[in-house]
Amino acid sequence: MKFVTLKIFLFFLFIVSLKAQIYLDPNATVEERVDDLISRMTLEEKVGQMTQAGRSFLNSENDIRDYFLGSLLSGGGSSPNPNTAESWANMYDSYQNQALSTRLKIPLIYGIDAVHGHNNVKDAVIFPHNIGLGATRNPDLIRNAAEVTAVEVAATGIDWTFAPCIAVPRDEKWGRTYEGFGETPELAELAAVAAIYGYQGDSLNEQKTIAACAKHFIGDGGTTGGIDQGNTEISEEELRAIHLPGYLKAIEAGVGTVMASYSSWNGQKLHGHYYLLTTLLKEELGFDGFIVSDWAGIDQLPGDYKNDIKESINAGVDMVMVPDRYVEFITFLKELVNENQVSIERIDDAVKRILKIKFELGLFENPLTDRSLLNLVGSQEHRNIARECVRESIVILQKKDNVLPLRKENQKIALIGKGADDIGLQCGGWTIYWQGGLGDITEGTTLLEAVKKNTDHSNVIFSENGEDLSDTDIAVIVIAEEPYAEFEGFKEDLTIPDSDVELVKKAKEAGLKTVVILYSGRPMIINPILQYSDAVVAAWLPGTEADGIADILFGDFQPKGLLPH
Ligand code: GLC
């Protein structure tokens, strides 16, 4: 009899334990699931959730399981080999299965800089950088671009993009000017709403939607002298008037995450700024997602690494993009909690915020890649949307009579400049590689290929240096900034280089009409070419679909882009 009673009791216990696993019940509310799960977690498991490691720094994939890592990221250019969408999906699933083999089976959230398309992935569609999207002033188009990006990111399994960058760049010497939508808070507001709805859709739980990240909070674009990661020296009134509106709209739009800025506000680093991260963003504005640090952003705080961790977590950072020394990070954070230098309440708040997003993403129900989306990566339909973005981003800066549109017949076109036939130059930084690259770095259509589609091939003579201008009627000269990202893009003098001015001058002195196309991540000082140009066209950093530029040059569509600066 006793044995039977014991068996019944054990069976009862088993049922209770199963029934009580509310966090695994998709019909429970997110709050119920979060509260149930966190009540089961050890300090080790909680600290693991707050740790984001760079995939390329994993000592072993097993570390995901052994350290209960909550997140991984691909930094710019950190790709599997081969760099194909399917290879990304296989990599993601392999990492995710490590996380699912932990005691509580808490899935990873994987983040990436898909900032103008799924730009790490070869043959994904690359959209104009945000400065070009800002020139469109078209929220529907900005939303479509984000929707397509979300589909291509989700197709590789990845759950989260570190976008949109809603910086308000105030000094164009800043190397990240092109990552912002323009120099006004109104553009940041317009873009924040459109992009976040594009990435996150009506529900994060859809297979084709991903979590967005409004960045970099706050004042990244306002540093003195445009110094990247520099010091934004303005009053609180100016900070709120210029750099905050985008975040108000982002929170209204339900953005899941916010990234802290490397920059400082009046001398204090944002990564350790309790007033801005917690009092303002979380308490005053009610942001209920989670704050992620920037890449090793906490390391820039004063003091040793353990103090960096204490300052940043207590200031309100919820997840730290370590990304390399994740074992050290975990060790120190556990010590800080055990020494009461970081409260368990702060840890629980951070972990609850992170788990909330994971439950909302549906990661517990669908942790692995939905392979049915793979064939959508780089699709013609997606390229057509990017082409429309390019078209609407074009701004005509100067146009003398009847020099545009180009004629599709009976007009010999001298297409000049390296940028006229270089996908890398068209796309700019954050494309395949962190700093971008030159040449055929990914699938796309160059301006030369696009022009040839509009006229008989014998009417187009391409040369990098414009050496052969005889027997041509008009010159189209592409002037392109070399690709750059972040601090690598700081430029004291934005004047068009003499070598480019020479190309335009030579064509004009050969008696040709001249049309200059500018590929740049910011406004440039173009005075030296004006006297030699019959038209000047700003194309920003258009991405892979140069057909959109040809659509305007040949008059199939009317230009309607407006300057974002
Ligand atoms: C970079 C950038 C940030 C990016 C992160 C991850 O340093 O500041 O915008 O999301 O690191 O690549």
Boltz pocket constraint, residues with backbone or C-beta under 6 A from the ligand:
constraints:
  - pocket:
      binder: B
      contacts: [[A, 74], [A, 75], [A, 76], [A, 113], [A, 162], [A, 215], [A, 294], [A, 295]]
      max_distance: 6.0
